[in-house]
Amino acid sequence: MNQVNRELIVRSNSNSVDFALLKNGKLIELHKDEDDHKFNVGDIMLAKIRKPVTGLNAAFVNVGYEKDAFLHYHDLGPQLKSMLKFLKLARSGRLKDFSLKNFSFEKDIDKNGSIKDVVKPNQTMLVQIVKEPISTKGPRISSELSIAGRYLILVPFSDRVSVSQKIGSKEEKDRLKRLVKSIKPKGFGVIIRTVAEGKKVAELDKDLENLMSKWISMCKKINRASTPSKVLVELNRASSILRDVFNDSFSGIHVDDETLFNQIKDYVHEIAPDKESIVKLYSSNVPIFEKFGIERQIKTSFGRTASMSKGAYLVIEHTEALHVIDVNSGNRSTKAKNQEDTALEVNLIAAAEVARQLRLRDMGGIIVIDFIDMVRPDHRKKLYNHLRDEMKDDRAKHKILPPSKFGLVQITRQRVRPEVNIKTTEVDPSGNGQEVEAPIVLIEKISDELERIMKGEGREKAITLNAHPFIAAYLTKGFPSIRSKWFLEFKKWIKIQPRDAYSYLEYRFTDKDGAPLQEAQEA
């Protein structure tokens, strides 16, 4: 199997931090952490019920955001009464022991009950952010609290021990359950995370101790805290990303800011001391995202179309109700044995790119993918299994349905943060006031086209690229220029002819007699 290398690149700006996760050099996740972001998934707030709404069986809660947060009856958690009793005692200062070992629990609430029977207007309660505010909606919250660690998640006012479904072996599940039951404090439930697989009791115990000390320091704040206010802050985004994605396949964490570098180094020292040396402070004059090729990947990945290898591409459309992704094979002349094999080949490439795009843009809700039609059921099954494998690493909850007869695949994917949307167009330099794709996107298309020509009948011919003067200059400037890189790759010098009459996005490859090697392209 190929070795998978993961790298985290952290870029610090004056008011935000960008995190790029690379897998074998390819950008698969992009996060932005802005200083003014008051609501992070996992934060626990002391909040006030504004009003229960019987019709919705939910309550609107003031968490200090301009829009009230939404708390559904099913998100109250069975142990709501115990939590409210505990909170009342902690707020009054009468409770000094926060460990729950001597705390007497109340009865669970009825799972089909009504909101008005269990909460009242102006009541104070502890809630946790489950979904950040997205577009016009306030945050989504839950009062079933959980505190996430590296290997375990601590659930106060519960007694259940459960194991991640992603751990396949029954023996390992049983072993972890036994271990955790032997060290778990009374009054707390524990969820065992996937990364706990194969871990020893000492590591789990250390994680549990950290979580208990977090819980206790949070409880100490409750007495003096005003409502609404934050009583437990989810880790800073750097640490929470590391906590969720960090594993042995990480080969480097590169940070361009000294304070952040020290924070991350400390955190890695805590969770994986032997990996501390992979955290490196980046100090070159070349911006960090340029150096790791992230800037160009952002430009070429966030447009309406996303190019893939062999000339295939995706078209991504967003509607109010769902996202639609169309798979196109491009105008490639394929040497595959028949159309069915070509369709399978393109669909498998597209499945990997779709999985990457969903993570990269953090697209949520219903996603419909129109793959190229395939007649054979075994090909459809192969595509389905490949898509599931590619999406295995996706931390967002998702469900994939098998392809329909028409080649449509439906995915639902949960999103807890606003979708990442990056503008990839620039003002047309021709001065017509319109917007066009950034040069780098166009260059990718031209390079793909050249690769196809070189694999086809263009191998023996002299080739000229006719393009707008700006693009011609872009391809020939600098050292090494893009043209000289083509020379190294294809062992052929490509003549570049600036054409004043061309529009900015127009280009054409011709042979020595001026005959087109492919149709004129308008990107």
N, C-alpha and C positions, 0 to 999 in steps of 0.2 A: 504493500500500500504506500501511496505517496505520503511523505511527511507534510503535515499541515502546519504552516507557520502563521501565528497570529501576532499582530502588532497593534498597539494602541498609540495613536499620535495625538498629543494634547497641545492645542494652540491657545494662548491666552491673549485676549484683547483687553482694552481698558474697562469695558463693562460686561464682558461675557467670555465664556470659555467654550471652545469647540473641541469635540472628541471625535476622532475618526478611527473606526475599527477596520483593520485590514486583514484579509485572509489570503495568504500567498500573494501579497502585494495588491490585491483587488479590494476596493472599498466596499464594505458590506453594511456598515452602520455609521450614521452621522448624528451626533447629538449636539445641542447647543444649551448651555447653562447660563441663563442671564441673571444678573444680580438682583433684578427687581422681581424675580419669580418667587412669589410668596407661597406658592402651593406646589409641593413636590409629592409625588406618589409615595405613600409610606409615612408622611408626617402625621403626628397625632395632635389634635387640637382640643382645647377646652371650649365647647361651643354652647350656644343657647337655642333651644327649639323656638322657632317663631310661631309656626302653627301646623298642627296635624291636619291633613286633608283626607277625610274618610273616603271620598270617591276614588282617590289614587292609592289609598292605603299606604300613604307615605307622609313624611313631614318635611317642611322647608326649615332649614337650619341656618342660623347666622354664624358663619365662620370668619367673618371679616372681609369677605369678597363682595364686590358690587352686586353680584347676583347671589341669592341664597343657594346654599348647597341642597342637594336632593337626597333624602334618606328613606329608602323603601322599607316596608315592614320586614321583608325577607333579609335585609341587610342589618337588622338590629342584633342578630345573634341570639341563640336560645338563652344565654345567661344574662340577658339585659338587666333583670331585677337585681342580680348579685352585683353587677357592675355599678348600678345606680346607688345601691346601699353602700358599697365600698367608697364610691366617690363622695357621698354625703359625709361619711365618717372622716375621710381624708381632708375634706374641705373645712370641717369644723375643728380639725386639729386633735380630735379624740383618738385617732388611730395612729400608732407610732410604728407598728410592725407591718411592713408592706409585703411580707413574704407569702401571705395567704395560708400559711400552714395552720393558723388558729382561727381563720376566718370562716364563719358559718355561712354556707351558700343558701340562696333562695331557690325556689322552684323554677324550672325552665318555663319560658313563656310558650303559649300554645302556637304551634307553627302555622296554623291557619287563622290566627286571631286578627283583631282589628287594631289599627294604630292608636285610635283614641282611647283604648282601654289601657295602654301601657305608657304613653307619654303625654305630657301636658304642655300648653304654651308656657314660655319663659323657663322651662326646666333646663338645668345645666347638665350636660353630659359629655363624655369623652367620645370623640369620633376620629376616624382615620381617613385620610384622603386616598380614594381608590382610583380616581380618574381626575387628572388636572382639568381646569376650565378649558373647554374647547369651543371656539367660535362664540355663539350666543349663550352657551350653557354654563351654569355655575359648576363648581366641582362636584363630583359624585363621591359620596362618603359611606362609611359603614361604621357601626358601633361594635362590631365584632373585631376586637383589636388583635394585631399580631405584630411581633417585632422580629424582623428578619436578620439572621446572622449568616455566616459563611456556609455552614452545613445544616443548621437547624433554624426553624421558625418557632418562636415562643408564643403560645396563645394563652393569655391569662383567662381565668374563670372557666377552665375547661379541664377535661381529664384524658382526652383522646390522644393516642399516639398514632399518627398515620405516616405512610411512606410514599414518596414520589412515584407516580405510575411509570416514570421513565426508567426506573431501575427494574430490569427484566427478571433477574434471578430470584426465585422464591426463597432460596436459602439465604441470600444476602438480605432480602427484606426482613426475614424472620430474625436474622442475627442483629440487624440494626434496631429492630423493634425491642428485642430483649435488652440490648445495651442501654437504649434510651430510657426504657421503663425503670432500669436499675438506678439511673442517676437523676431522673426527672423530679423536680420539686413538687410537693403537694399543691393542688389548686391550679396547676398549669398544664395545658396540653402542649404537644410538640409535633410539628410537621417536619419530617426528615427530607432534606433536599437531595436532588440527584447527585450533587458533587460529594455527598457523604459516602458514596459507594466505596467500599474497601478501606474506610478510615478506622483508626483505632479509637478505643474508648477515651484515651487521654485527650485526643484532638476534639472529640465531641464534647467532652466535659468542659474543656477550656472555652469552647464556643458558648456553651450553656451558661457558664459563669459570667461571660461578657454580657450576654443578653439579660441575665438577672440583674446585673449592676445597672444596666440601662433602664430597666423597669423601675428599680428602686430610686434612681436619681430622678426619673420622671415623676414618680409619686411624691417625692419631696417638694417638687415645684408646685404641685396642685393646690396646696394650702394658700399660697400667696398669689397665685396666678389670677389675672382678671379674665373676664369672658368678653369677646372671643380672643384666645391667644394660643400660641403654639407651645406645647409642653414637651414634645419629643420631636427632634428634627431628624428626618431621614439623613443618612450620611451625605456629605457633599457629593455632587454628581460623579466626580472622578472615582471616589471610593465605591459608590453604589454600582457604577458600571463594572468596576473591577470585581466587586463581590459577586455579581451575577454572571460575568463572562470569563473570569480568569480561570485558566487551567494550565496543565503542564505544556500545552502546545504553544504557549506564549513565548516569543523569542525576543521581544523588545517592547519597552514602553518609553517613548521619547517625549520629553516635555520641554517647552521653550521658556518656562518661567520658574525662577528659583524657589519661590514660596510653594508653588504647586508641586514642584519636583520633590521638595522635602516632605510634604504631606503624603504624596503617593508612595515615596520610599518607605516612610514609617508604616503606612498601611500594608504594603507588600511584606515588610519585615514581620508584621503581626500575623498575616495569614499564610505566608509561604516564605520563611526566612531564606531558604536555599535559592530563591528566585530574585532576591533583592538586587543582585548585580545587573539584572536586565533593565532596571530603571535608569535611564540616561538623560542628563541635562543637555539639551540641544543648544549650541551657541554659534551656529554659522551665520553669515550675513544673508544667505539665501533663505527666504521665509520657509518655515517648517513644512507647510502644506505644499509648497512648490517642490521642495526637495524630495518629498515622498510621492510625488505624482498625484497628490489628492486633488489639487486645484483643477487639473485637466479632467480628472475623473468626475468631479462635481459638474463641470460644464457639459460633459458628454453624457451624464447619467440622468439629469433632471428635466430634460426637454420632453416634448410631447412624444417624440420617437426615441427609442433606445437601440443603438446598433449592437449587433452581436457578431460573432465570427462567421465566416463564409457568406457574408453579404445579407444574412437574415437580419430582421429588425422587429421590434415591438412598437405598436402604437398604443399609447395609454391615454384613455379619455376618462374624465370624471363627470358624473352626473349627480343630481341631488340624492338619488336613491342608491346608486352603486358605482363601482369603478369597472370599466371595461378594458380589457387588454386584448389586442388583436395581434396574432402571430403572422408575420409575412416572411416568405422564403427569399424575397428579393429577386433580382433578375439574374440569378446565377446560372451558368451553364454547368450542370452537374454531371459527373461521370458515374453517379450512383446507378445501380443496375436498373432500377425502375422508380416510378413516381412514389410508390408506397415506402420504399427504403429512404428516399429523399425526405418524405414527410416525417418519418420517424426520426431521422437524423436532426432535422431542423427543430422538431418538437422537443427533443431531449435537450438541445442547446437552449431553447427558449424556456424550458422548465427551470433550468438553473438560473437564468437571468430573471425570470419572474420572481423566484424565491428571494433573489438578491434585491430586486426593486421593491418588494413589499417591505423588507426590513429597512432598506435605505430611506424610503419615503415615509415609513411607518404608516402605510395605508391601512385603514380599518373598515369594518362593516362588511358588505357583500362585494366580492370581487368575482367577475365572470371573465374567464379566459377563453378566447376563440382560437383553439389550436388548429393546425392544418388537418383536414379530414383524413382519417385512417380507416381502412376497411377491416383490417385483421384485428380480432379481439385480443390476440396475444400482444400486439403492438400497443393497443390501448392500455392493457394492463401494465406493460413495461413502462409506459409514460407515467401512469398513475403512481407506480412504486417509486419511480425516479423523482417525481415531484415531492412525494412524501419524504424521501431521503434528504433531498435538498433543503426541505423546510424543517428538518429535525432540530437544527440549531436555533430556530426562531423562538425567542423567549415569550412572544405574545401567544396567548391561547388561540388556536386555530383549528378549523375542521375542513377537510378536503373531501369533496364528493367525487366518485369515479367519473371519467368522461362520458358524456351522453353520446347517443348515436351521431349527433351533429358535430362531435368534437369539442363540445363546450364543457369546461370544468368550472365548478362553483366552489369558492372558498369563502368561509367567514373567518374574519380575523379581528380579535379584540384589540382596541387601541386605547392606551391610557394617557397618551400625550397628544398635543396637536400635531397634525401631519407636517412633515418636513417639506417645505415648498421653496424651491430655489429658482430664481429667475435665470434663464440661460440665454436670453436674447439681449442684443445690444442695439443701439441706434445705428441705422444704416448710414455708413459714411458717405454714401452718394448724396446725402443731404435732402432726401425726399420725405423726411419726418417719420418714416416707417421703422419698425423694428425687425431685425434679422438675427439669425443664429450667430453665436459668437464664432470667430474664425476657427477656434480649436475644434468645434463640432464639425465644421465644413471640412477641415483638413483630415479628420478621422474618416469622413465619407470618401474623400478623394483617395486616401491611402488604401481603403478597402477595395475601391474600384480598380486601382492599379494592381493590387494583389490578384484580383480575378483575371485581369487582362494578362498578367504574367503567367498565370497558370493555364490560360487558354492559348489563343493563336498569336498573342503579342510577344511571345518569348523571343522570336527571331527578328522582330521588326524594330526599326528606329521609332521611338515614341516621342511625341510632343504633347505637352499638356498646355492647352489654351485656357487662360483664366483672367479674371478681372485684375488690373494692375496691382491693387492692394494685396490680393491673395498671392499673386506671382512674387511680390516682394517678400511676403511673409514666408514663402517656401524657400527662398534663396538666401535670406539674411542670416547672420550669426554663424558661429562655428561651434560644433558642426551644424550645418543647416539641415532642414528636413530633407532637401534634395540629396545631400551627401549621405544621409542615413539610408535613403532609398537605394543609393548606389551600393552601399555596403550590403544591404539586404538582398537586392535583386541582381547585383553584378551588371547593372546597366545604367548608363547616364541618361536621365530624362531631360529633354530640352523643355524649357518653360517659356512660353510665349505670352507676354502681357497683351490683352485685347481690350482696348478702350470701349468697344461697343458692347461688351458683355455686361450683364447686371452683376451685382456683387456676388450672388449665389450661383452664377452660371459657370460651368466648366466643361471642357470636352477634350478627350484624348484622340489624337490623330496619328496616322503613320506618316512616312516621309513624303508621300504624295498628297497629304492633306485629307486623306479619306478617314472618316470617323472609325475608331475602334469600338465605339459603343454609341448609343444614342446620346445627344447633348443632354446634360443633366441640369436640372434646376433643383437644387437641394431643398 
